[in-house]
Amino acid sequence: MEHEEFDYCFYFEDGKPDAYRYCVAFEEGHAIYHRFTIEDYEEFGFRKGGNDMKISRVWAVYFSPTGNVKEVTNLIAKKLSEELSVPLEQWNFTLPDNRKSAKAFEKEDLVVFGTPVYAGRVPNKILPWVQQGFTGDHTPMVPVVVFGNRNFDDALMELKQELEKNGFLAAAGAAVASSHVFSDKIAPGRPDASDRAEILTFAGKAAQKIAETDILHTGLQVAGNDPIGAYYTPLGTDGKPAKFLKAKPITEISKCNGCGRCSEVCPMGSVDGEDVSQVTGICIKCQACIKSCPNGAKYFADEAFLSHVRMLEEHYTDRAENRFFTL
Ligand SMILES: Cc1cc2nc3c(=O)[nH]c(=O)nc-3n(C[C@H](O)[C@H](O)[C@H](O)COP(=O)(O)O)c2cc1C
C-alpha cells in the first residue's frame, strides 16, 4: 500500500518509543491498521515525531446573532491559522441564506465551530442545522460556546457530541463568558482584554497539541453532563419559571424609519421586510433586531421575559470564569 493511501499515522510509546509506527486507512467505515518498523516507515518518507495529521486550512464557522460568538470564534481561528501557518476561512451560518446547503469539510481542515449558549445548551432551533448542515471526514475541530455570564451548562458537551457524530474529532474546546445579550448590566464589555489574552494562550496551546498529538486516539474531555441534561428553565424574580416562549419584539412605530435592517439580521427570517412591525415566524429572543436598530425602535414588553432579565441582573453579575480544554 502506498503511503498516500493512509488516512493518518501515529506511534505508541508503550515502553519502546518509536519501535513501530501504525498507519490507518479507513475503508467502508472500518479502520485498517498497518504496522511499520521505524526503518520502513522512514523509507516511506513520513515526518519523524508528531502525528502526521496535516492541517492545510483553518475555518471559523459560527452562528452569532449579536456578534459575541463571531468575535471569539474568529480570535481562536486566527491564532490557530497563524500558529499552524495556514490560511483562514470563514463560514457564518447565522442567516437563513447560509443554511440552505450542507457544508462538507475535509481531513486537512481544522474547524473552529462556535455557537452561543441558549438555556444551557446549543440553541434548540439551530441544533437541527448543527446536526445536518456539516460533515467532516475525520476532521479536527475546536467546539466553542459563548455564554452570557450565567453558565454554559451542557452546551459545550452537546456541541462536541453532535459534531463528532458527523465525522469531526474534537482537538480542543472552549466555553467563553461574554456580555449577556439580554442586559447591558451583565458582564458588560466582555470578552475584554483579559479574556482575549486567555483565549490567545488557549489557542496557542491548542495549536501545539494539534501538531503533536494523535487526535483520533486521545479523546478530548470537556465539561458538561453525558448524557446531556435538560434545558435550563429561565426563572423570574419570584424564583418561578418565567414563560416567555411566545414573546416577540415590539416596534415603536414613531421611532421606526422602515430601513429594514431588523428584517435583514433576523436569523429566523421572521421579521417582515415590508412591514417590520410584523414578526411572522419564530422568535428565538436573540436580540439581533433590537441591537441592530439604528433608532432604538425595537423592544420586548413581555412581563415574564423582563422578570427573567431582572432576575439575571440580580444574581449573575459576578465575573464568570472561562473554561478551556486541550488534549
Ligand atoms: C434565548 C437566549 C438564552 C440564553 N441562555 C443563556 C444561558 O443559559 N446561559 C448564559 O450564560 N447565557 C445565555 N444567553 C446569553 C448568550 O449566550 C450570550 O449573550 C451570547 O454572547 C450571545 O451570542 P451572540 O452575541 O453571538 O449572539 C442566552 C441568550 C439568549 C438570546
The ligand as an SDF file (V2000), in Angstrom:
LIG
                    3D

 31 33  0  0  0  0  0  0  0  0999 V2000
  -32.5870   32.8330   24.2690 C   0  0  0  0  0  0  0  0  0  0  0  0
  -31.2860   33.0480   24.9740 C   0  0  0  0  0  0  0  0  0  0  0  0
  -30.9180   32.2000   26.0080 C   0  0  0  0  0  0  0  0  0  0  0  0
  -29.6870   32.3810   26.6610 C   0  0  0  0  0  0  0  0  0  0  0  0
  -29.3290   31.4830   27.6360 N   0  0  0  0  0  0  0  0  0  0  0  0
  -28.1380   31.6330   28.2790 C   0  0  0  0  0  0  0  0  0  0  0  0
  -27.7280   30.7020   29.2810 C   0  0  0  0  0  0  0  0  0  0  0  0
  -28.3740   29.6840   29.5350 O   0  0  0  0  0  0  0  0  0  0  0  0
  -26.5720   30.9530   29.9550 N   0  0  0  0  0  0  0  0  0  0  0  0
  -25.8180   32.0630   29.7130 C   0  0  0  0  0  0  0  0  0  0  0  0
  -24.8370   32.2770   30.4140 O   0  0  0  0  0  0  0  0  0  0  0  0
  -26.1520   32.9370   28.7080 N   0  0  0  0  0  0  0  0  0  0  0  0
  -27.2810   32.7380   27.9940 C   0  0  0  0  0  0  0  0  0  0  0  0
  -27.6260   33.6050   26.9780 N   0  0  0  0  0  0  0  0  0  0  0  0
  -26.6950   34.6920   26.6200 C   0  0  0  0  0  0  0  0  0  0  0  0
  -25.8940   34.3930   25.3430 C   0  0  0  0  0  0  0  0  0  0  0  0
  -25.3140   33.1210   25.3940 O   0  0  0  0  0  0  0  0  0  0  0  0
  -24.7810   35.4340   25.1520 C   0  0  0  0  0  0  0  0  0  0  0  0
  -25.2920   36.7280   25.2400 O   0  0  0  0  0  0  0  0  0  0  0  0
  -24.0100   35.2510   23.8300 C   0  0  0  0  0  0  0  0  0  0  0  0
  -22.8900   36.0970   23.8710 O   0  0  0  0  0  0  0  0  0  0  0  0
  -24.8250   35.5970   22.5960 C   0  0  0  0  0  0  0  0  0  0  0  0
  -24.0310   35.3690   21.4390 O   0  0  0  0  0  0  0  0  0  0  0  0
  -24.0430   36.3100   20.1500 P   0  0  0  0  0  0  0  0  0  0  0  0
  -23.5810   37.6980   20.6020 O   0  0  0  0  0  0  0  0  0  0  0  0
  -23.0660   35.7040   19.2110 O   0  0  0  0  0  0  0  0  0  0  0  0
  -25.4340   36.3450   19.6370 O   0  0  0  0  0  0  0  0  0  0  0  0
  -28.8340   33.4530   26.3090 C   0  0  0  0  0  0  0  0  0  0  0  0
  -29.2220   34.3070   25.2640 C   0  0  0  0  0  0  0  0  0  0  0  0
  -30.4130   34.1090   24.6040 C   0  0  0  0  0  0  0  0  0  0  0  0
  -30.7790   35.0090   23.4440 C   0  0  0  0  0  0  0  0  0  0  0  0
  1  2  1  0
  2  3  1  0
  2 30  2  0
  3  4  2  0
  4  5  1  0
  4 28  1  0
  5  6  2  0
  6  7  1  0
  6 13  1  0
  7  8  2  0
  7  9  1  0
  9 10  1  0
 10 11  2  0
 10 12  1  0
 12 13  2  0
 13 14  1  0
 14 15  1  0
 14 28  1  0
 15 16  1  0
 16 17  1  0
 16 18  1  0
 18 19  1  0
 18 20  1  0
 20 21  1  0
 20 22  1  0
 22 23  1  0
 23 24  1  0
 24 25  2  0
 24 26  1  0
 24 27  1  0
 28 29  2  0
 29 30  1  0
 30 31  1  0
M  END
$$$$
